[in-house]
Amino acid sequence: MKLQYQLNAAFAALIIAIMSITAFFIYSLLMDMLIQDEQRQLKGRAELLINVINEDGPDRNTQLSELIQDRNYPILLFDRSTGEVLFRTMPADIAYTWIDRYEDELMGQEVWESREEKFVVYDFAVNSGNDQVLVMATPLNDLQAVQSVFALRMLAVFVIGLLMAIIVSYVLTWRLVTPLTKLKRELKKIEKRQFSDVQEVEASGEIREVEQSVRQMAKELSRYIHSQKQFFQNASHELKTPLMSIQGYAEGIRDGVFEGEAREKGLNVMVSETERLKKIVNEMILLAKLDSNEDVYHPEDTDLSEIANQAKDLIYPLARDKEIALEMGNARPFRANVDPERVLQALINILSNAVRHAETKVSIETEEKENRFLVRVIDDGGGIPEELLPQLFERFIKGKGGETGLGLAIARAIIERSGGEISASNKKNGTGAVFEVQFFRRE
């Protein structure tokens, strides 16, 4: 069953249940309300009757006659002590039956019954000795007729209300389900990898948020698939180059083309390219593990300022060989839950990249705030080409003098695994690059 029909059926069932329970209680309480209202009217007529009897005037007999002869309000006046009927406007058998049962059953009751007929009554003593009791009654059938009319009208209201509720339910569910149906079609496009065909769906509330998440997911999947294709293309190229060198020199040595010094040079190239190939494979494996949930990251309580100093000390020989000055201010201790070895590797990758592109100097600045530790690496080289900035941290993206093109990709993977952020930009004057790494203290 479609979601729209399920929602309509559930809403209709809920409305029926609520209205049925409401109708049951209203119908049950209605008779009690009618009886109480009728008793108030009987009391009013009884007081009026007593007042007419006690007053003197020309209209006294006329009013008294009208009250007594009203067949809708039978009257009984009797003596409790003797059981004698003093006055009645109801059948004798009903009157004597009520007198016999008055003391034991009927006194204080709202509804009296006789000859399978029920009456709403009001009884009270008319003299100071409470011997004479006046009973005013009205047939319950009249009230039941009113109750039946009310029940019919309530049933009509029930049916009309149910129809209106179903119409409103249909409109609301249509507005709810239609965006979901359209969103389903867009998800089918994502399933078929038709990311460029994904369109915006008009919706509101939580469905709007889901729709935005779906479109964002489509963009991310498109970017991810594109980066994977680019990765495999670059990976095949990077792996193919050393393999071709190794194969060329190996075949030359086998066929006797290279002898003497050429043979030694070929062997050295083969060893060098093998090492380079091994490094590329190891870095690819590390990246894959960092992107997955494999147990290659072991966080512990670490002083990041100490890690930054270690990275500077380890990169110092490379900087000295290239005659690059390393400058670093004093960093205040900042403790965070990270993997010290992996974070050290990330900072070394960033510093070695800066040293490789610097002209004379690389500056390392640190900044500590409440829950943040910032490392800023600045070189005075030629800066990062603008076309390279958006994809600088992608795999196998190499700048001038780059080795494997995986160093910055590994640095980003480690920093993001540590819950941090990394960004790169050029200095405002266009001379030199700036890398910013932020770590956050996680509770």
TORKOL-4160 file (C-alpha; in steps of 0.2 Angstrom, whole numbers, padded with zeros to 4 digits, m for minus):
443
<pt num="1" X="0000" Y="0000" Z="0000"/>
<pt num="2" X="0007" Y="0017" Z="m0005"/>
<pt num="3" X="0012" Y="0029" Z="0009"/>
<pt num="4" X="m0002" Y="0041" Z="0005"/>
<pt num="5" X="m0016" Y="0028" Z="0007"/>
<pt num="6" X="m0008" Y="0022" Z="0023"/>
<pt num="7" X="m0007" Y="0040" Z="0031"/>
<pt num="8" X="m0025" Y="0043" Z="0025"/>
<pt num="9" X="m0031" Y="0026" Z="0032"/>
<pt num="10" X="m0022" Y="0030" Z="0049"/>
<pt num="11" X="m0029" Y="0047" Z="0050"/>
<pt num="12" X="m0046" Y="0042" Z="0046"/>
<pt num="13" X="m0045" Y="0028" Z="0059"/>
<pt num="14" X="m0039" Y="0040" Z="0072"/>
<pt num="15" X="m0053" Y="0052" Z="0069"/>
<pt num="16" X="m0066" Y="0038" Z="0069"/>
<pt num="17" X="m0059" Y="0032" Z="0086"/>
<pt num="18" X="m0059" Y="0049" Z="0094"/>
<pt num="19" X="m0076" Y="0054" Z="0087"/>
<pt num="20" X="m0083" Y="0038" Z="0093"/>
<pt num="21" X="m0077" Y="0039" Z="0110"/>
<pt num="22" X="m0082" Y="0057" Z="0111"/>
<pt num="23" X="m0100" Y="0053" Z="0105"/>
<pt num="24" X="m0101" Y="0039" Z="0117"/>
<pt num="25" X="m0097" Y="0050" Z="0132"/>
<pt num="26" X="m0108" Y="0064" Z="0126"/>
<pt num="27" X="m0123" Y="0053" Z="0122"/>
<pt num="28" X="m0121" Y="0045" Z="0140"/>
<pt num="29" X="m0120" Y="0062" Z="0148"/>
<pt num="30" X="m0134" Y="0069" Z="0138"/>
<pt num="31" X="m0148" Y="0060" Z="0147"/>
<pt num="32" X="m0141" Y="0065" Z="0164"/>
<pt num="33" X="m0140" Y="0083" Z="0159"/>
<pt num="34" X="m0158" Y="0082" Z="0152"/>
<pt num="35" X="m0164" Y="0074" Z="0168"/>
<pt num="36" X="m0156" Y="0087" Z="0179"/>
<pt num="37" X="m0163" Y="0101" Z="0168"/>
<pt num="38" X="m0180" Y="0093" Z="0169"/>
<pt num="39" X="m0179" Y="0092" Z="0188"/>
<pt num="40" X="m0175" Y="0110" Z="0189"/>
<pt num="41" X="m0191" Y="0114" Z="0178"/>
<pt num="42" X="m0201" Y="0103" Z="0190"/>
<pt num="43" X="m0195" Y="0112" Z="0205"/>
<pt num="44" X="m0199" Y="0128" Z="0197"/>
<pt num="45" X="m0217" Y="0122" Z="0193"/>
<pt num="46" X="m0219" Y="0115" Z="0210"/>
<pt num="47" X="m0214" Y="0132" Z="0218"/>
<pt num="48" X="m0225" Y="0141" Z="0206"/>
<pt num="49" X="m0240" Y="0129" Z="0211"/>
<pt num="50" X="m0237" Y="0132" Z="0230"/>
<pt num="51" X="m0236" Y="0151" Z="0227"/>
<pt num="52" X="m0253" Y="0150" Z="0217"/>
<pt num="53" X="m0261" Y="0140" Z="0231"/>
<pt num="54" X="m0255" Y="0152" Z="0245"/>
<pt num="55" X="m0260" Y="0168" Z="0236"/>
<pt num="56" X="m0277" Y="0176" Z="0234"/>
<pt num="57" X="m0282" Y="0185" Z="0218"/>
<pt num="58" X="m0294" Y="0185" Z="0204"/>
<pt num="59" X="m0282" Y="0174" Z="0193"/>
<pt num="60" X="m0278" Y="0161" Z="0206"/>
<pt num="61" X="m0291" Y="0148" Z="0200"/>
<pt num="62" X="m0286" Y="0150" Z="0182"/>
<pt num="63" X="m0268" Y="0148" Z="0185"/>
<pt num="64" X="m0271" Y="0134" Z="0197"/>
<pt num="65" X="m0282" Y="0125" Z="0184"/>
<pt num="66" X="m0269" Y="0127" Z="0170"/>
<pt num="67" X="m0255" Y="0120" Z="0181"/>
<pt num="68" X="m0266" Y="0105" Z="0187"/>
<pt num="69" X="m0273" Y="0101" Z="0170"/>
<pt num="70" X="m0255" Y="0101" Z="0161"/>
<pt num="71" X="m0254" Y="0082" Z="0156"/>
<pt num="72" X="m0235" Y="0084" Z="0153"/>
<pt num="73" X="m0233" Y="0086" Z="0172"/>
<pt num="74" X="m0243" Y="0073" Z="0182"/>
<pt num="75" X="m0246" Y="0078" Z="0200"/>
<pt num="76" X="m0247" Y="0067" Z="0216"/>
<pt num="77" X="m0251" Y="0074" Z="0233"/>
<pt num="78" X="m0252" Y="0061" Z="0247"/>
<pt num="79" X="m0250" Y="0058" Z="0266"/>
<pt num="80" X="m0235" Y="0048" Z="0270"/>
<pt num="81" X="m0241" Y="0043" Z="0287"/>
<pt num="82" X="m0258" Y="0036" Z="0281"/>
<pt num="83" X="m0254" Y="0032" Z="0263"/>
<pt num="84" X="m0269" Y="0042" Z="0258"/>
<pt num="85" X="m0270" Y="0051" Z="0241"/>
<pt num="86" X="m0275" Y="0069" Z="0243"/>
<pt num="87" X="m0274" Y="0074" Z="0225"/>
<pt num="88" X="m0268" Y="0067" Z="0209"/>
<pt num="89" X="m0268" Y="0070" Z="0190"/>
<pt num="90" X="m0261" Y="0053" Z="0186"/>
<pt num="91" X="m0268" Y="0035" Z="0185"/>
<pt num="92" X="m0273" Y="0028" Z="0202"/>
<pt num="93" X="m0262" Y="0012" Z="0200"/>
<pt num="94" X="m0247" Y="0022" Z="0197"/>
<pt num="95" X="m0251" Y="0034" Z="0211"/>
<pt num="96" X="m0254" Y="0020" Z="0224"/>
<pt num="97" X="m0238" Y="0010" Z="0218"/>
<pt num="98" X="m0227" Y="0025" Z="0221"/>
<pt num="99" X="m0235" Y="0028" Z="0238"/>
<pt num="100" X="m0231" Y="0010" Z="0243"/>
<pt num="101" X="m0213" Y="0011" Z="0237"/>
<pt num="102" X="m0209" Y="0028" Z="0242"/>
<pt num="103" X="m0202" Y="0025" Z="0259"/>
<pt num="104" X="m0191" Y="0010" Z="0254"/>
<pt num="105" X="m0186" Y="0014" Z="0236"/>
<pt num="106" X="m0191" Y="0030" Z="0228"/>
<pt num="107" X="m0187" Y="0044" Z="0240"/>
<pt num="108" X="m0173" Y="0054" Z="0234"/>
<pt num="109" X="m0172" Y="0045" Z="0217"/>
<pt num="110" X="m0172" Y="0056" Z="0201"/>
<pt num="111" X="m0181" Y="0043" Z="0190"/>
<pt num="112" X="m0196" Y="0033" Z="0196"/>
<pt num="113" X="m0203" Y="0018" Z="0186"/>
<pt num="114" X="m0221" Y="0011" Z="0185"/>
<pt num="115" X="m0230" Y="0000" Z="0172"/>
<pt num="116" X="m0214" Y="m0001" Z="0162"/>
<pt num="117" X="m0214" Y="0018" Z="0160"/>
<pt num="118" X="m0201" Y="0029" Z="0168"/>
<pt num="119" X="m0204" Y="0047" Z="0175"/>
<pt num="120" X="m0192" Y="0061" Z="0180"/>
<pt num="121" X="m0199" Y="0067" Z="0197"/>
<pt num="122" X="m0197" Y="0080" Z="0210"/>
<pt num="123" X="m0204" Y="0077" Z="0227"/>
<pt num="124" X="m0204" Y="0088" Z="0242"/>
<pt num="125" X="m0214" Y="0090" Z="0258"/>
<pt num="126" X="m0227" Y="0104" Z="0258"/>
<pt num="127" X="m0231" Y="0105" Z="0277"/>
<pt num="128" X="m0220" Y="0108" Z="0292"/>
<pt num="129" X="m0223" Y="0090" Z="0298"/>
<pt num="130" X="m0216" Y="0083" Z="0282"/>
<pt num="131" X="m0232" Y="0071" Z="0281"/>
<pt num="132" X="m0239" Y="0078" Z="0265"/>
<pt num="133" X="m0228" Y="0075" Z="0250"/>
<pt num="134" X="m0230" Y="0083" Z="0233"/>
<pt num="135" X="m0223" Y="0074" Z="0218"/>
<pt num="136" X="m0222" Y="0082" Z="0201"/>
<pt num="137" X="m0217" Y="0070" Z="0186"/>
<pt num="138" X="m0214" Y="0071" Z="0168"/>
<pt num="139" X="m0213" Y="0056" Z="0156"/>
<pt num="140" X="m0195" Y="0050" Z="0152"/>
<pt num="141" X="m0200" Y="0046" Z="0134"/>
<pt num="142" X="m0200" Y="0065" Z="0130"/>
<pt num="143" X="m0182" Y="0066" Z="0136"/>
<pt num="144" X="m0178" Y="0050" Z="0126"/>
<pt num="145" X="m0185" Y="0058" Z="0111"/>
<pt num="146" X="m0174" Y="0073" Z="0113"/>
<pt num="147" X="m0159" Y="0062" Z="0115"/>
<pt num="148" X="m0163" Y="0052" Z="0099"/>
<pt num="149" X="m0165" Y="0068" Z="0089"/>
<pt num="150" X="m0148" Y="0074" Z="0096"/>
<pt num="151" X="m0140" Y="0057" Z="0092"/>
<pt num="152" X="m0146" Y="0059" Z="0074"/>
<pt num="153" X="m0139" Y="0076" Z="0073"/>
<pt num="154" X="m0123" Y="0071" Z="0081"/>
<pt num="155" X="m0122" Y="0056" Z="0069"/>
<pt num="156" X="m0124" Y="0069" Z="0054"/>
<pt num="157" X="m0111" Y="0080" Z="0062"/>
<pt num="158" X="m0100" Y="0064" Z="0064"/>
<pt num="159" X="m0101" Y="0059" Z="0046"/>
<pt num="160" X="m0098" Y="0077" Z="0039"/>
<pt num="161" X="m0084" Y="0079" Z="0051"/>
<pt num="162" X="m0076" Y="0063" Z="0045"/>
<pt num="163" X="m0078" Y="0067" Z="0027"/>
<pt num="164" X="m0070" Y="0084" Z="0030"/>
<pt num="165" X="m0056" Y="0076" Z="0040"/>
<pt num="166" X="m0053" Y="0064" Z="0026"/>
<pt num="167" X="m0052" Y="0078" Z="0013"/>
<pt num="168" X="m0040" Y="0088" Z="0024"/>
<pt num="169" X="m0030" Y="0072" Z="0027"/>
<pt num="170" X="m0029" Y="0069" Z="0009"/>
<pt num="171" X="m0023" Y="0087" Z="0005"/>
<pt num="172" X="m0010" Y="0086" Z="0019"/>
<pt num="173" X="m0003" Y="0069" Z="0014"/>
<pt num="174" X="m0003" Y="0074" Z="m0004"/>
<pt num="175" X="0008" Y="0089" Z="0001"/>
<pt num="176" X="0019" Y="0077" Z="0011"/>
<pt num="177" X="0020" Y="0063" Z="m0001"/>
<pt num="178" X="0022" Y="0072" Z="m0017"/>
<pt num="179" X="0039" Y="0079" Z="m0012"/>
<pt num="180" X="0044" Y="0062" Z="m0006"/>
<pt num="181" X="0039" Y="0055" Z="m0023"/>
<pt num="182" X="0049" Y="0068" Z="m0032"/>
<pt num="183" X="0064" Y="0065" Z="m0020"/>
<pt num="184" X="0063" Y="0046" Z="m0024"/>
<pt num="185" X="0065" Y="0050" Z="m0042"/>
<pt num="186" X="0080" Y="0061" Z="m0039"/>
<pt num="187" X="0087" Y="0047" Z="m0028"/>
<pt num="188" X="0085" Y="0035" Z="m0043"/>
<pt num="189" X="0096" Y="0047" Z="m0053"/>
<pt num="190" X="0109" Y="0046" Z="m0040"/>
<pt num="191" X="0108" Y="0027" Z="m0040"/>
<pt num="192" X="0111" Y="0028" Z="m0059"/>
<pt num="193" X="0125" Y="0040" Z="m0056"/>
<pt num="194" X="0116" Y="0054" Z="m0065"/>
<pt num="195" X="0123" Y="0067" Z="m0053"/>
<pt num="196" X="0121" Y="0081" Z="m0065"/>
<pt num="197" X="0103" Y="0078" Z="m0068"/>
<pt num="198" X="0098" Y="0079" Z="m0050"/>
<pt num="199" X="0086" Y="0094" Z="m0048"/>
<pt num="200" X="0079" Y="0104" Z="m0033"/>
<pt num="201" X="0063" Y="0098" Z="m0025"/>
<pt num="202" X="0051" Y="0110" Z="m0018"/>
<pt num="203" X="0047" Y="0105" Z="0000"/>
<pt num="204" X="0047" Y="0112" Z="0017"/>
<pt num="205" X="0051" Y="0108" Z="0035"/>
<pt num="206" X="0061" Y="0092" Z="0038"/>
<pt num="207" X="0058" Y="0086" Z="0020"/>
<pt num="208" X="0067" Y="0102" Z="0014"/>
<pt num="209" X="0082" Y="0097" Z="0025"/>
<pt num="210" X="0082" Y="0079" Z="0018"/>
<pt num="211" X="0081" Y="0086" Z="0000"/>
<pt num="212" X="0096" Y="0098" Z="0003"/>
<pt num="213" X="0106" Y="0083" Z="0011"/>
<pt num="214" X="0102" Y="0072" Z="m0004"/>
<pt num="215" X="0108" Y="0086" Z="m0016"/>
<pt num="216" X="0123" Y="0088" Z="m0006"/>
<pt num="217" X="0126" Y="0070" Z="m0005"/>
<pt num="218" X="0125" Y="0069" Z="m0024"/>
<pt num="219" X="0138" Y="0083" Z="m0026"/>
<pt num="220" X="0149" Y="0074" Z="m0014"/>
<pt num="221" X="0147" Y="0057" Z="m0023"/>
<pt num="222" X="0151" Y="0066" Z="m0039"/>
<pt num="223" X="0166" Y="0074" Z="m0032"/>
<pt num="224" X="0172" Y="0057" Z="m0024"/>
<pt num="225" X="0169" Y="0047" Z="m0040"/>
<pt num="226" X="0178" Y="0060" Z="m0050"/>
<pt num="227" X="0193" Y="0060" Z="m0037"/>
<pt num="228" X="0193" Y="0041" Z="m0038"/>
<pt num="229" X="0194" Y="0041" Z="m0056"/>
<pt num="230" X="0208" Y="0054" Z="m0056"/>
<pt num="231" X="0217" Y="0044" Z="m0042"/>
<pt num="232" X="0217" Y="0028" Z="m0052"/>
<pt num="233" X="0223" Y="0038" Z="m0067"/>
<pt num="234" X="0237" Y="0047" Z="m0058"/>
<pt num="235" X="0241" Y="0031" Z="m0048"/>
<pt num="236" X="0243" Y="0021" Z="m0064"/>
<pt num="237" X="0254" Y="0034" Z="m0071"/>
<pt num="238" X="0265" Y="0036" Z="m0055"/>
<pt num="239" X="0267" Y="0017" Z="m0054"/>
<pt num="240" X="0270" Y="0015" Z="m0073"/>
<pt num="241" X="0285" Y="0027" Z="m0074"/>
<pt num="242" X="0296" Y="0018" Z="m0061"/>
<pt num="243" X="0291" Y="0001" Z="m0068"/>
<pt num="244" X="0295" Y="0006" Z="m0086"/>
<pt num="245" X="0312" Y="0012" Z="m0080"/>
<pt num="246" X="0315" Y="m0004" Z="m0070"/>
<pt num="247" X="0309" Y="m0014" Z="m0085"/>
<pt num="248" X="0320" Y="m0005" Z="m0097"/>
<pt num="249" X="0336" Y="m0006" Z="m0087"/>
<pt num="250" X="0332" Y="m0025" Z="m0083"/>
<pt num="251" X="0330" Y="m0029" Z="m0101"/>
<pt num="252" X="0346" Y="m0020" Z="m0106"/>
<pt num="253" X="0356" Y="m0028" Z="m0093"/>
<pt num="254" X="0349" Y="m0045" Z="m0098"/>
<pt num="255" X="0352" Y="m0043" Z="m0116"/>
<pt num="256" X="0370" Y="m0036" Z="m0113"/>
<pt num="257" X="0366" Y="m0018" Z="m0119"/>
<pt num="258" X="0373" Y="m0011" Z="m0103"/>
<pt num="259" X="0390" Y="m0016" Z="m0098"/>
<pt num="260" X="0403" Y="m0009" Z="m0086"/>
<pt num="261" X="0398" Y="0008" Z="m0079"/>
<pt num="262" X="0382" Y="0009" Z="m0088"/>
<pt num="263" X="0377" Y="m0008" Z="m0080"/>
<pt num="264" X="0381" Y="m0001" Z="m0063"/>
<pt num="265" X="0371" Y="0015" Z="m0067"/>
<pt num="266" X="0356" Y="0004" Z="m0073"/>
<pt num="267" X="0357" Y="m0006" Z="m0057"/>
<pt num="268" X="0357" Y="0010" Z="m0046"/>
<pt num="269" X="0342" Y="0017" Z="m0056"/>
<pt num="270" X="0333" Y="0001" Z="m0053"/>
<pt num="271" X="0336" Y="0001" Z="m0034"/>
<pt num="272" X="0331" Y="0019" Z="m0033"/>
<pt num="273" X="0315" Y="0017" Z="m0043"/>
<pt num="274" X="0311" Y="0001" Z="m0033"/>
<pt num="275" X="0313" Y="0012" Z="m0017"/>
<pt num="276" X="0302" Y="0025" Z="m0025"/>
<pt num="277" X="0289" Y="0012" Z="m0030"/>
<pt num="278" X="0289" Y="0005" Z="m0013"/>
<pt num="279" X="0287" Y="0022" Z="m0005"/>
<pt num="280" X="0272" Y="0026" Z="m0017"/>
<pt num="281" X="0264" Y="0009" Z="m0013"/>
<pt num="282" X="0266" Y="0011" Z="0006"/>
<pt num="283" X="0259" Y="0029" Z="0006"/>
<pt num="284" X="0244" Y="0023" Z="m0004"/>
<pt num="285" X="0241" Y="0009" Z="0008"/>
<pt num="286" X="0243" Y="0022" Z="0023"/>
<pt num="287" X="0230" Y="0033" Z="0015"/>
<pt num="288" X="0218" Y="0019" Z="0012"/>
<pt num="289" X="0219" Y="0014" Z="0030"/>
<pt num="290" X="0217" Y="0032" Z="0036"/>
<pt num="291" X="0201" Y="0033" Z="0026"/>
<pt num="292" X="0195" Y="0017" Z="0033"/>
<pt num="293" X="0192" Y="0011" Z="0051"/>
<pt num="294" X="0207" Y="0001" Z="0052"/>
<pt num="295" X="0217" Y="0001" Z="0067"/>
<pt num="296" X="0231" Y="0013" Z="0061"/>
<pt num="297" X="0227" Y="0028" Z="0072"/>
<pt num="298" X="0231" Y="0027" Z="0091"/>
<pt num="299" X="0226" Y="0043" Z="0100"/>
<pt num="300" X="0233" Y="0047" Z="0117"/>
<pt num="301" X="0235" Y="0062" Z="0128"/>
<pt num="302" X="0249" Y="0072" Z="0119"/>
<pt num="303" X="0257" Y="0089" Z="0120"/>
<pt num="304" X="0255" Y="0097" Z="0103"/>
<pt num="305" X="0269" Y="0110" Z="0106"/>
<pt num="306" X="0281" Y="0096" Z="0109"/>
<pt num="307" X="0276" Y="0088" Z="0093"/>
<pt num="308" X="0278" Y="0104" Z="0083"/>
<pt num="309" X="0296" Y="0106" Z="0090"/>
<pt num="310" X="0300" Y="0088" Z="0086"/>
<pt num="311" X="0295" Y="0091" Z="0068"/>
<pt num="312" X="0306" Y="0106" Z="0067"/>
<pt num="313" X="0321" Y="0097" Z="0074"/>
<pt num="314" X="0318" Y="0082" Z="0062"/>
<pt num="315" X="0316" Y="0094" Z="0046"/>
<pt num="316" X="0332" Y="0104" Z="0051"/>
<pt num="317" X="0345" Y="0093" Z="0042"/>
<pt num="318" X="0335" Y="0095" Z="0026"/>
<pt num="319" X="0333" Y="0114" Z="0028"/>
<pt num="320" X="0352" Y="0115" Z="0032"/>
<pt num="321" X="0356" Y="0106" Z="0016"/>
<pt num="322" X="0345" Y="0118" Z="0006"/>
<pt num="323" X="0352" Y="0133" Z="0016"/>
<pt num="324" X="0334" Y="0137" Z="0022"/>
<pt num="325" X="0333" Y="0146" Z="0039"/>
<pt num="326" X="0320" Y="0138" Z="0051"/>
<pt num="327" X="0312" Y="0150" Z="0063"/>
<pt num="328" X="0300" Y="0145" Z="0077"/>
<pt num="329" X="0294" Y="0155" Z="0092"/>
<pt num="330" X="0291" Y="0147" Z="0109"/>
<pt num="331" X="0275" Y="0137" Z="0109"/>
<pt num="332" X="0265" Y="0135" Z="0125"/>
<pt num="333" X="0260" Y="0117" Z="0130"/>
<pt num="334" X="0243" Y="0112" Z="0123"/>
<pt num="335" X="0237" Y="0094" Z="0127"/>
<pt num="336" X="0225" Y="0085" Z="0115"/>
<pt num="337" X="0220" Y="0067" Z="0112"/>
<pt num="338" X="0229" Y="0063" Z="0096"/>
<pt num="339" X="0241" Y="0050" Z="0089"/>
<pt num="340" X="0258" Y="0058" Z="0091"/>
<pt num="341" X="0267" Y="0048" Z="0078"/>
<pt num="342" X="0254" Y="0052" Z="0064"/>
<pt num="343" X="0253" Y="0070" Z="0069"/>
<pt num="344" X="0272" Y="0071" Z="0069"/>
<pt num="345" X="0272" Y="0063" Z="0051"/>
<pt num="346" X="0259" Y="0076" Z="0045"/>
<pt num="347" X="0269" Y="0091" Z="0051"/>
<pt num="348" X="0285" Y="0084" Z="0044"/>
<pt num="349" X="0276" Y="0082" Z="0027"/>
<pt num="350" X="0270" Y="0100" Z="0028"/>
<pt num="351" X="0287" Y="0107" Z="0033"/>
<pt num="352" X="0297" Y="0097" Z="0020"/>
<pt num="353" X="0285" Y="0104" Z="0007"/>
<pt num="354" X="0288" Y="0122" Z="0013"/>
<pt num="355" X="0307" Y="0119" Z="0014"/>
<pt num="356" X="0307" Y="0112" Z="m0004"/>
<pt num="357" X="0298" Y="0128" Z="m0011"/>
<pt num="358" X="0306" Y="0141" Z="0000"/>
<pt num="359" X="0319" Y="0153" Z="m0006"/>
<pt num="360" X="0328" Y="0157" Z="0011"/>
<pt num="361" X="0317" Y="0155" Z="0026"/>
<pt num="362" X="0302" Y="0145" Z="0033"/>
<pt num="363" X="0293" Y="0152" Z="0048"/>
<pt num="364" X="0283" Y="0141" Z="0060"/>
<pt num="365" X="0271" Y="0151" Z="0071"/>
<pt num="366" X="0260" Y="0143" Z="0085"/>
<pt num="367" X="0245" Y="0150" Z="0093"/>
<pt num="368" X="0235" Y="0143" Z="0108"/>
<pt num="369" X="0218" Y="0147" Z="0113"/>
<pt num="370" X="0205" Y="0139" Z="0125"/>
<pt num="371" X="0201" Y="0124" Z="0114"/>
<pt num="372" X="0212" Y="0127" Z="0099"/>
<pt num="373" X="0230" Y="0125" Z="0094"/>
<pt num="374" X="0236" Y="0133" Z="0078"/>
<pt num="375" X="0251" Y="0129" Z="0068"/>
<pt num="376" X="0255" Y="0141" Z="0054"/>
<pt num="377" X="0269" Y="0137" Z="0042"/>
<pt num="378" X="0275" Y="0151" Z="0030"/>
<pt num="379" X="0288" Y="0150" Z="0017"/>
<pt num="380" X="0295" Y="0164" Z="0006"/>
<pt num="381" X="0295" Y="0154" Z="m0011"/>
<pt num="382" X="0285" Y="0158" Z="m0026"/>
<pt num="383" X="0268" Y="0153" Z="m0019"/>
<pt num="384" X="0255" Y="0140" Z="m0024"/>
<pt num="385" X="0248" Y="0141" Z="m0042"/>
<pt num="386" X="0230" Y="0147" Z="m0041"/>
<pt num="387" X="0224" Y="0133" Z="m0052"/>
<pt num="388" X="0232" Y="0120" Z="m0040"/>
<pt num="389" X="0225" Y="0128" Z="m0024"/>
<pt num="390" X="0208" Y="0119" Z="m0025"/>
<pt num="391" X="0215" Y="0102" Z="m0027"/>
<pt num="392" X="0231" Y="0104" Z="m0017"/>
<pt num="393" X="0227" Y="0091" Z="m0004"/>
<pt num="394" X="0221" Y="0078" Z="m0017"/>
<pt num="395" X="0231" Y="0062" Z="m0021"/>
<pt num="396" X="0245" Y="0063" Z="m0034"/>
<pt num="397" X="0244" Y="0082" Z="m0035"/>
<pt num="398" X="0262" Y="0087" Z="m0037"/>
<pt num="399" X="0269" Y="0105" Z="m0037"/>
<pt num="400" X="0286" Y="0109" Z="m0043"/>
<pt num="401" X="0299" Y="0097" Z="m0036"/>
<pt num="402" X="0286" Y="0086" Z="m0029"/>
<pt num="403" X="0290" Y="0068" Z="m0026"/>
<pt num="404" X="0275" Y="0056" Z="m0025"/>
<pt num="405" X="0261" Y="0069" Z="m0024"/>
<pt num="406" X="0255" Y="0060" Z="m0008"/>
<pt num="407" X="0263" Y="0069" Z="0006"/>
<pt num="408" X="0250" Y="0083" Z="0008"/>
<pt num="409" X="0236" Y="0071" Z="0005"/>
<pt num="410" X="0242" Y="0060" Z="0020"/>
<pt num="411" X="0244" Y="0076" Z="0030"/>
<pt num="412" X="0226" Y="0081" Z="0027"/>
<pt num="413" X="0220" Y="0063" Z="0031"/>
<pt num="414" X="0230" Y="0062" Z="0047"/>
<pt num="415" X="0224" Y="0080" Z="0053"/>
<pt num="416" X="0206" Y="0076" Z="0049"/>
<pt num="417" X="0207" Y="0059" Z="0058"/>
<pt num="418" X="0213" Y="0070" Z="0073"/>
<pt num="419" X="0198" Y="0080" Z="0072"/>
<pt num="420" X="0207" Y="0095" Z="0065"/>
<pt num="421" X="0207" Y="0106" Z="0050"/>
<pt num="422" X="0220" Y="0111" Z="0037"/>
<pt num="423" X="0220" Y="0124" Z="0024"/>
<pt num="424" X="0233" Y="0132" Z="0012"/>
<pt num="425" X="0234" Y="0150" Z="0004"/>
<pt num="426" X="0246" Y="0162" Z="m0003"/>
<pt num="427" X="0253" Y="0177" Z="0006"/>
<pt num="428" X="0244" Y="0194" Z="0001"/>
<pt num="429" X="0260" Y="0200" Z="m0008"/>
<pt num="430" X="0260" Y="0184" Z="m0018"/>
<pt num="431" X="0277" Y="0178" Z="m0012"/>
<pt num="432" X="0276" Y="0162" Z="m0002"/>
<pt num="433" X="0263" Y="0150" Z="0004"/>
<pt num="434" X="0254" Y="0149" Z="0020"/>
<pt num="435" X="0248" Y="0132" Z="0028"/>
<pt num="436" X="0237" Y="0133" Z="0043"/>
<pt num="437" X="0234" Y="0117" Z="0054"/>
<pt num="438" X="0221" Y="0118" Z="0068"/>
<pt num="439" X="0219" Y="0105" Z="0082"/>
<pt num="440" X="0205" Y="0105" Z="0094"/>
<pt num="441" X="0204" Y="0099" Z="0112"/>
<pt num="442" X="0191" Y="0086" Z="0112"/>
<pt num="443" X="0183" Y="0081" Z="0128"/>
